[in-house]
Amino acid sequence: MIPAQLPATIHDFAGREEVVARLCAALSGAGRAAPVVVAVVGMGGVGKTSLALHVAHAVRSCFPDGQLYADLRGVSADPADSGLVLAQFLVALGVARHTVPQSIEERTALLRSVLSGRRVLMVLDGARDAAQVRCLLPGTSGAGVLVTGRAQLFGLPLDLHVDLAVFEPDEALALLGRVIGPDRLAAEEEAARQLIEACGYLPLAVRIVAARLASRRRWTIASLIARLADERSRIRELRIGDLAIEAVFELGYRQLSPSHARALRLLAAVTGPNIGVVTAAAVLELDPDTAEDLLESLVDTAMLQSPAPGRYSFHDLLRMFARLQEPRESAGAVARWQDFLLASAVNAFACAVPGDPVASVLAGAASVADTGLVFGSTAEARSWAVAECEGAAAAVELAVAQAPLGGAEPLRRAVTLLIALSPFGHDVQYGLLAGAARSAALAAETAGDDLAAGRARFLCGNVALQAGRLAEAERHARAAVERCRRADDVVVLRQALNDLGLVALYLRRFTEAAACWDEALELGRRLGHLAGGRVTRLNAALARVRSGSPQEAVGVCEEVLADIAADGACGDVASSSLALYVLGLALHESGDLHGALERFSRCLSQCRAAGLRGREAQVRYRIADTLVALDRPAEAVECAAQALGLLEGSPAERDLAFALLCSGRALYAAGSLERAAEQLLRAESCSNDWVCRRPRTARWPWRGWRRARWRPDSAGASCSRAAAVPLAGGGGGLGRRPGDALAVRGGALGCGALGCGALGKSGVRTGQQQRRRHGAAGQSPHHDTGAGRCGGGGELEHRNHLCRR
């Protein structure tokens, strides 16, 4: 008798093409000395059974001697007994029931004897663990075994192990369309995408909403989205007939020990996208080793995910389910989470800005700083800030949501958390923190809290300044100055004045910029804020470079470096690297190219040692420009490429534009006209996203570069007309070379281009003359916004008061 026990496969199976191909290839492969054993594991509802049956039917022709199937019910309160499954398989294979042995060992031996020489496929669905499966495995080649389960099946001799993830968006859409019909899907495709996102792309959830829509032809997809909008009721909405997300999750949850179940509930109360071991330990009130053991066990049972070593996350629907179990526990867990993040962020700030009195101001607001992580280096602090940035933004948004009930203090602490992370600039997801800052600003203003509103508005303005949105930056900065004055928050007032000065400088309101910086410097002296004062002085020095007085900037930079050395501020790498950077620019503009290269090289060494990737990228493309001027194009090409490698994929679009521009100039100098044209065109495209509309009088050379790109044979002539002669250092009018073209565009904004950089051996004088005629069109002064030097407008230093990287 040939058993054919496979249940029917589902007719509307969708997606999983790559996984299906891998499983089919493993099971149908020939020439093996042992049975093929493959496993598919994953969380409840991810589609393990559907996938297993689809694959089993696809390869059944490879197993002509039969197919065996057993539901092992691994997550139920009554899992299948392995001995009974053995008996059922033996009877199906032709063994008389009365001759089936009594012991499991004898049944296993008989099964292996019966299967010897036969090509039989065995599907073991829903295994509890490896022990439940091990005695069911065949002993000789020719047989295939496909096992599914939620828990990791450690100890099985697996040929292929698949951790099944949720659907990709297109796979989820395909399943939805197969169930409700392609016409209905096409009519509301955007709503359909929102619906599958609300389902977390979990196959079972997608199938449930698809079935509900299919059975309710008058419902629109948008109407079902509205029913799922409330997270508290979403789990209950995801059910139809005997399909229910809650029931699937409940099976796994009831298998957990009390300590594991408590850990799951408490971590579900934390709203961040993922959480680190040490932070989780604070939430769970456990030591890190014990917490990690619990978390790893939850990963093994598919109740948690581990996107990276030491970090853990939930599927959104499973998080919602866990929150519903013991909601009274959540308040304490959230409070411990927020306190730990704030305390650790304050300590990270103190590490990033050593000896700065601002840290003591933040610590006073935190009041729990001694409960947070302590960091041994700025790099260690930065690494933590990067890892916990998303969680911090989520913590702030949660505090904002609770602000009407929680009073002023939780909201102030949330804003302080954002301020404490600001020294790390674009290393953290500064845009994400900016969104949280906007929410906090609105909540604080609604509550009439000037202190929280001023700090939040400062952060909003700082982000807008980095992005080159000057009108928005000025609006936020003025609001921050007004509110900080009312709240007597001189620490953030100094920062807001610094940024307002930068806006004024970019808009060529020089008297206003000087007044803002004078007041900022005076406040810095009163506060003993040495780092902030240095940044403001260096901003003013860079303005001198851009206005055609680089020798004055040289003196300021050397004074700042001498102050740092005299103060013994060996940890103030942010200020010293910035001073070396501006000094290098000033020396380049003064014609001392070797001196500039030496300062840039020292700056690069400091950036690499401290992990200042944004500043490192900036100084690398500046070195490339200096090397071009020194007639060392091959080295310049390499240095510009390294800068691009650091910037590709980063949010620092302005720096990327400048790096592309430097790369293009270096490639041109090296004779690679085609590649130079490509880089310059990319620079123009990138710059379109962040610079103002160019003045009508500007002349643009890109047409010539395009001709060079597509007609290499005429490259010399076309580039010569458009840009080549000025690139070689022969001068030329404004807009006659790619560098000046971007300089004009950046000059209109006040913060844009790469002016420094005389592009040839005699180009320095021409560059200076152009800048005297047309204003500050080169590197932008550096924002005193924290350690965040990652990059802003050409050289924008976006550091907030507190900030230095």
N, C-alpha and C positions, 0 to 999 in steps of 0.2 A: 504494500500500500504506500502511495506517495502522498505525504501530507501537504496540504495547501492552506495553511492557517492564516495567511496575511489578511487583515481587515482591508476593506476597500480604501484606496487612496482618494483624497479629495479632488473633485473635478476642477476646482478653480485655484489650484496651487499656483503661487506666483513668486517670482524672485528666486534668490539663492542659487543662481546658475553656477557660480564659481565653487560653492561648497558642494553642490550636487555632483559636479564633475569630479572633484577630488574624492568624494566618497565612492562614487561608482568606479573610478579607476582603481582605488585600493581594493574594493571587494571583488572586482572581476579580474584582477591580475593573476597571471598563471606562474607556475614554476616555483612556488613557495614550499618550504619544508615543514611549515606549521600552519595551523588554521589562521585565517585573517581575522583580526579583532579590531573593530573601529568603535569609537565612542563619540557621542554628541552630548554635551552637557551645557546647561544654561539655566537662567531663571525661569520661574513658572510663567507660562503664557508666551514664551519666545518662539514656540513652534517646533519643538523637538520631535514630537510624535508625527506631526504632518510631514516633516522633512524625512524622518526615518521610513515611513510608509511609502512616500514618493520614491525614495532611492531604492527601497526593497523591490518595488514593482518594476523599476527600471532595470534591475540586474537579475530578475528572477530567472531569465533564460539561461543565465550562467550557472544555475543551481538546479539541474533537471531532476535531482532526486528528492526535492521537496523544500518547503519553507515552513519553519516553525515560528510561532509567535506566543509571547507571554507578557501580560501586564503585571509587572512586579509591584505596583502600588507602593513605591518606596516612600512617598511622603504622607501616606495615609496612616491612620492609627492602627491599621491592621494590614501590614505589608505581607506580600505573598510569601508563603513558606517555600524555600528552595527545594525541599524534599518533594513536596506536592507537584511543583513545576517539573521536576525530573520524572516523576511517575507519569504525568500527562504527556510529556514528550516521548517517553518509551512506548506508551500505548499507541500514540499517533504513528510511531515508526513500525508498528506491527507486533510489539511484544504483548503477549497475553497478560491481561490485568492480574490474574492470580499468580503469575510468575515474577511479578515485579518485586525485587528485594525490599527488605524493610529498612535497612540503614541507608543514610545518604551516601556514604562512601561506596557501598555496593551499587547503588543506583547510578552514581557517577561513572563507575567503572563499566557498567553495562551499557550506558549511553555511549561512551567512547568506543566500545566494541561495535555497537550497532552502526555508529556513524563512520567507522573505518572504511575507507574506500568510497564513500558516498560524497556527492557534492550537494550539500544541504545548507541553506541559509537559515540562520537563527536570529530573530529580532527579539531583544529583551528590552522592553519599554518601561521607563520609570524606575530604574534601579535605585535602591536606597544607598548602597555602598558597594565596594568591591567584594566584600565577603559574601554578599547575597548572590553575586554573579559567578564567582570563581568556580564553584562546583558544577556549574552548568556548561562550562566551556568544553568543546570537543578536544580531542587529543592529537589528531592527525591532520595533515593537509587536505585540501579539497573543500573543507567546510568554511563558511564565513559567518561572523557574528557581528551584529550591529546593536550596540547598547546605547540607551539614552538614560539620562538622569540629571537631577539638579546638582547633586554633590559631585565633587571631583572624585574620579574613580582611581585612587592611588593604588598601585600594586598590580593592576591588570597588565598583561603583556600586549599592549596596544600597538597596532601598526599605524594608526592615525587617530589623533585626538582633536576634536573640533569644539572650541568654546563658541557656542552659537550666540551671536549678538542680535540686537533688534534689527528691524528692517532699515535699509537705506530709504530715503524719502521716495524715490522712484518706485521701489519695490512695494512700498505701502500704497502708493497711488494706484499701481497696477492691480493689487488685490481689491482695493475699493472699487475700481472701475469694472472689474470682472463680476462683482456681486451686484452693484447697482446699475450697471450699464454704462457704456462709453459716452452716450449722448448726455446723460445726466451729469456725469463727471465733467465733461467739457463745458457744460453750461455754468458750472460753479467751480472752476478749477482752483481759483485762489482760495475760496472757502474750503475746498477739499484739502488743500495743503495745510490750512490752519487746523482742520479737524484731525488730520493724522499727527500733526505736531502735538495737539492736545492729548492724543493717545500715547505720546512718547514713542511712536513708531513700533510699539509692541504688537506683534502679529495678532494675538488674541483680542486685544483691545480694538484693533482695526477691523477685525472680522465681526466683532460685536456691533460696532457702529454701522458697519456696512449692512449687516443683517437687519438692524433697526430701520435703516433707511429703505432697504428693499421691501420691507413689510409695511412701510408707511409711505406710499407713493406721493402723498400730498405734502409731506414734510420737505422743506428745503434743507440743504446741507448747513446753511447759516443758522437755521433754527435749532439744529442739534448742537452746533457749537455753543449757542447761547445756554443750552441746558448743561453743558460741560464747563462753563466759565467759572463757576464757584468750585474751588478745589475741595472744599469740605464735602460737597455732594457728588463730586465726579466719580468716585469709586462706586457709589450706589447707582449712578446712571449707567455705568458700564456693565450691563447685564441684559440678556434676552433669553428666554427659555431656560435651558439648563446651562447656558454659558454665562459665567460671571467672573469678573476679575477678582472680586473680593474672595470668592470661594477658592480660587487658585492660590492666592496669597495666603489665605488662612491655613491651608494645608501645610505650607512650609513654616509659617510662624508657629504653629502648634508643636512642631518638632523641636523647637529651640529650648534650651535649658533656661531657667529663670534669669541667669546672669546675661546670657546672650540676648534674650528677648528684651531685657531692660536696656542693654547697650543699643539695640536696634531702635527702640523707641526714643531714647534720649538723642541719639545722633540724627534721627529724622526731624527732631525739633529744630535743629540747626539748618539754616536755609542756604548755606553756601553750596556751590556746585561740587566741591570736594573738600576734604579735610585731612590734615596731616596727623600723624600718630600723636605727637605731643599735644596738639590742640585737642584732639579727641580725648586724650587722657585727662585734660583739664575739665572737659565737659562731663566725663564719666566719673570724675573724682577717683581716678586710679593712677598708679604709677605707669610710665610709658610701656614697660615690658609687658605688664599684665594687659594693658589696653591693646597692645599690638596682637597679642595672642587671641584675644576676643575678636578683633577685627578680621584677622586672617581666617579664623574659624567661620565667620559670617561670609567671607568671600568663598570659602570652600563649599558652603551650602547654597551659594548663588543668591544670598540675601543682600550682599553688598558687591560692589565692583572695585577693582583696584587698577585705576588708569595708569599709575606709575608706582614704583617702589615707595612704600611708606605713605601713600595717599589713597583715600577711599571715597567712594561716591555711591549714591543711590540712583536707581531708576526712579523717575519722577512719580510714577504711579505707586510704586512700592513705598516710597517715602510718604505719600499721602495716606496709604493704608496704615503704615506704622504710627503716624500721628494720631489716628483715630482711636488707637487702642487705650492709651492712658493719657489723655490730654492734660491732666492736672500736673504732670511731671514736667511739661515743656517750659514753663516760666523759669524754673531754676536752671535748667540746662542752657537756655538762651542767655541768661544773665552771666553764667560762668563762661560761656563762649565769648561774649562781648568783652567781659572784663579781661580775659586772657589775651585776646587780640589787642586791646588797647594797651595793656601793660607791656606786652612784647614789642608793640610798635613804638612806644615811648623809649624803651631800651634800645631799639634799633636806631631811632633818631639820635639818641645820645652817642651811639657808636659812630654814626655817620657824620655827626657834627661835634667832635670831641671838645669838651670845655666850653661849649656855648651856653649862655644862660637861658636860652630859649628852652633847652631840654628840661631845666628845672621848672619852668612855667608849665610845660606839658605834664611833667611828673606830678605836679601839684593837682592838676585837673584829673589825672588818672587815679591817684590815691591808692592804686593797687600795683604800682610798678614793680614792687618786689616779688609779685607773684608771677611775673612773665618770664619769658626766656631771657637769658643773658648771653650776649654775643661776644666772641673773642676778637672779631675783626669786622671791618666794614663789609668785606666780601661776604662774610657769613650772615651779617644782618641783611644785606641786599638779597641774598638767596632766599632767606625766610620771607622777606617782603614780597618778592616775586611769587613765591608759592602760595602765600595767603592773601594775595591782593583781591581775588574774586570773592573770597569769603569775607574780607573786610568790607567790600562794597555791599555785599548782601546784608551784613550786620548793620551797616548804616541805613540801608533802605528799610530794614525791619524796625530800627529805632524810629525812623521817620513815620512809618505806619502806626507805631504805637504812641507817637508824640502827643496826640490829644488827651491821652489817658495817663501818660507817664510823667508829665511835667517837663520843666526846663532841663534838668540835669542829664537825663539820658540822651537828649538831643545834643547838648553841648559835648558830652563825652563822644558821641558819634562823630561830630565835626572834628574834635581833637584827634580822633583816630585817623581821619583823612589827612589832617595837617602833619601828623607824625610820619605818614608814609610818603609825603611829598618830596623829601630829599632824594628819592630814588627815581624820580623822573620817568622817562619812557621805559626804564627797566620793568617797572610795574605797568599795569594797564591803566595809564593815566586817564584815558578817555572814559574808562569804566568808573574810575573814582570821580571824574567830573560829573557824570550823570548822577551819582549819589550826592555830590555837592549841590547840584541844582535842586534836587528834591529837598535836601536839608535846608537850603536857603529859603525856599518857599514856606516850608513848615515853620522855620524860625521867625520869619516875617509875619506869618499869620499869628504866631504866638506873641509877637512883640518883643522877641529876645534879640536885642541888638548885638550882643557878643557873638552868639552862634551865627546870626545872619551875616555879620561882618566877615567872620572867618570863612563862611561858606561862599560868600560873594567873591572874596579874594581868590579862592581856589578856582571858581568859575572863570574869573577874569584871566587868571594865569594860563589856564588851558586855552582860552580863546586867543590869547596873545601868542602862544606857541603855534597855533594854527593859522596865524596871520589874519584873524578876523578882528580888525582893529576897532570898528565901531562897537562890536559886542564887548571886546576887552575893555574899552574905555567906560562903557556903561557899568559893567560889573566893578571895575576898579574904583570908579567914583562912588558907587553905592557902598563898597567896602570901606573907603576912606570915611565917608559920612557916618556909617554905623560904628566903626571902630573909634572914631572920636567921641561919639555919644557914650560908648561903653567904656571909654578910657582903656582900650585894648591896644597899648602902644606897640606891643610886639608885632601884631599883624598889621597895624597901621603903618609901621616902617616898611613892611613888605609891599603893602598896597601902594604906597607912595613911590616905591622903586618901580613897580610895574606901570603906574600911571606916568612916570617920567619917561619910560620906554615908549609908551604909546605916543606921548607928546613929541619925542624925538623922531619917531617914524613919520609923524605928520608934519615935521619940520617946524614945530612950535618950540624953538630952542630955549627961549626964556622960561617957558613953563616947565620944560624938562629940567633945567638947572634948579629951579625953585623946588621941585619935587625931590630931587636928589639931595639938595642942601638940607632939607628937613629930614629926609631919611637918614642922612649921615649924622645929623645932630641927635636923632632918636637912637641911632646905633651906638653913639658914644655914651649917651645916658644909660643905655641898657647894658653896656659892656659887650655889645654884640659884635665881636671882632670879625667873625666870618661874614656877616651881612654887610658890615662896613667895607670890607675888602672887595666884595662883589660889586657894590655900588661904585667904588673907586675904579674898579677895572672896567665897568660899563662905561664910565665917563672917559676912561683912557681909550677904549675902543671907538668911542664917538670921535675922539681926536684923530685917530687913525683915518676914519672915514671922511673927516672934514679936511684932511690934507695936512695935519700937523703930527706926523708919526713920531717925531723926536720928542715931543712933549709926552706922548704915550709911553715911550721907552722909559722916561724918568719915573712915571707913576708906577709902571710895572716893577721896576727895580726896587722902588721904595716898598711896595707890597711884599716882594720876596724877602727883602731885608727885615721887614716887620715879622714875617712868619718865622724866619730864622732866629730873630732876637727873642720872640715869645716862646720859642721852643715848641711851636705847634707842629710837631713832626707828623701828627695825625691829620693835619688839615690838608690832605692831598687835593681836595676839591679846589681850594683857593690857590694853592701853589701850581697845580696843573693849569688852571685858568690863567694865572699870571704869566706862566711860560708861553701859553698859547697866544695870548694877546701880544706879548713881547715879540714872539716870532713873527706875527703879522706886521707889527710896527717896523721891525728890522727889515722885513721883506720890502715893505713900502718905501723904506729909506734907502734901499739899494744894497743893504748888507745881507746878501743872500746866504753866505756861509754862516753868518751869525744867526740868521733866521733858521737855517737847517739845524744848527746845533741846539737851539731852544726847542724847536719842534721835536727833535729826537729825545731830549730830556723829558718833555711833556709826554711823549709816547711811552717812555719807560714807566713813568708814574701811572699813566692810565692803565697799562697792561697789568702792572702789579696790583692795582686797586680794583681791577675789573670794571673800569669806566668805559664800557663799550661805545656809548654814544660819543663821548669826547675822543676816544681812540679813532673812531671813524672820521671825525672832523679833522683831527690832526693828520691822519694819513692822506686825506685828499689835499690838505694844504701842503704837506711835504711833496706830494706829486707835482703841484704847481711850482714849488720852488725848484724841484729837480728839472722841470722843463726849462725854467729860466736859467739854470746852470748848464743847460745843454747835455742833460743826462736822461734822454727820453725813455730808454729801456727800463731804467729803475722807476721812472715816473709811472709808466704803464702798470708795472707790478704793484706799486703802492696804491694807485687808484683802484685797481682790481681788489685789493685787500679791503679798502674802504667800502666798496660796493658789496663785498661779501658780508660785511658787518651790518649793512643797512638794508639789504634786500629783505622784503617782508616786514620791515619795521614800520611803525606809524610816522617816522620822521621823514615825511615826504620832501620837505625842503632840503634837508641834508642829502637825501637821495638825488634830488635834482642837481645839487652842487657837485656831488661825487660823479655823477654822469657827465657833467660839464667838464670837470677836471680830467676824467678818463678820455673824453673826446679830444681834449686839447693835447693830452699826452700821446694818444694814438696818432694824432695828426703830426705831432713833432717827430714821432717814430716812423712816419711814412705810411701808416696803415689808414689810408683815406676812407676805404669802405667802412671799416669798423668805427672810425672816428665819426663818420656821418651818422651811423646807427645810434651811437651813444648820444650825440648831440640832439638828434630827433627825439630820443627817449627823454632827454633832459627837458626839452621844450614841452613834451606831452605831460611830463610829471609836474612841471612848473605851472601848467594851466590850472591845476587844482588848488593852488594856494596863493598865487600872486594876483595883484590887481590888474585890471585891464591896462595894457600898455598905453603910454601917451601917443597921441596921433602923430606926433613928429618923429617917433622912433622908426628907425629903418631896420628891417629884419633880414637876416642872411639865410634863412632856412631854405629858400628855393634853390640857392646855389648848392647847399649841402645835399638836397635831394637829388639834384642833377649828378653830384659827385657819386651818390650812392648807386644810382641806376645807370650812369654812363661813366664807368671808370676811365675810359679813354679820354674824356674831356674833364676829368676831375681837376687837373691843375688849373685850367682856365676858369672854370666855374667857381672853384673855391677861391681863386685869386680875386675874382670880382666881388665875391660875397664876403669872404672872411680870411682868405689864406695869407694875404700880405700882413694884415694886422696881427694875425697869429704869430707870424714870424718876428714880430716886434717892430714892424715898420710904422706904427702909429695908426692913423686913420681916424675917421670921424666917429662920433657916437653911434653905436648900433652897427658898426662895420664888422664886428666879429661876434661869434657866439657868446663869448664872455661878456662883452659890453651889451649885447642884446638882452641877456638876462639881467645885467646890471641895470639897464633902463627899466625893465619890467619890475625888478625888485625895488629900484629907486622910487618908483611911483608909490610903492607901498611903504618905503622907508626901511625895509628890512630885508632886502632880498639878496643881492647877488654877490658874486664872488669877485669882488673888485680886486682884491689883492692880487694879484697875480698877474702881473705883467707876464705876458706870454712869450717873451723872447728875451734875448740878452739886453735889448735896449728898451724894453717895454715898460719899465717901472715908471720912468718919467712921464710917459704918455698916460699911463693909468692914473697917476697923481693929478696931472693936468685935467683929465676928464672929470675926476671926482671933485676937484675944486670948482669946475664949471657947473657941474650938475648935481652937486649935493651928495649926501651920504647914501651911496647906492651899494655899499658893499656889505661886509659882515655886519650883523646886527649886534648891538650890545647884548650882554648876557643878562638874562633874567635872574634876579636874585631869588630863585624859587627852589631852593633846596638843592639837594644833591643831584638833582635831576639834570644832568647835563647830557642829555641824550639828544638832544638835538633839535634844535629848532632852527630857525630861519637862517640858514646859512651858517651862522655860528650861534644862534640863539642859545643862551645858556639856561633857560628856564630853571632858575633855582629859586625856591622860595626861602624866605627869610631863614628859614630853618634849614635851608637846604644846601646841602652840598654833598656831592657824591664822593 
